[in-house]
Amino acid sequence: MVLGILSIVIPWVGFILAIIGLVFANISIKEMTVSGESGRGLAIAGRVISIITLSLYGLLILIIMLIIGISSLSYY
């Protein structure tokens, strides 16, 4: 969950942190299922935050690409 929150707060490294957070959340959920440990809710929260952050970064990249594409059109 910490990496998911950091991926929202730190803008330039956030995409990489969100991917790492998603991987760690998935690994921890699998380990908790096998061992029966507690903390599953925190792992699910970390997964959700990482997915939301990745979606926001994807949307941001798409918007930037559209702006660059529209601004590079020639109007002659």
RAKAZI-V355369 format. One record per helix or strand. SS is the DSSP state (~ for helix, > for strand). FROM is the first residue (numbers start at 1). TO is the last residue. If there is no record, write none. Layout:
SS:FROM:TO
SS:FROM:TO
//
This chain:
~:2:9
~:14:35
~:40:71
//
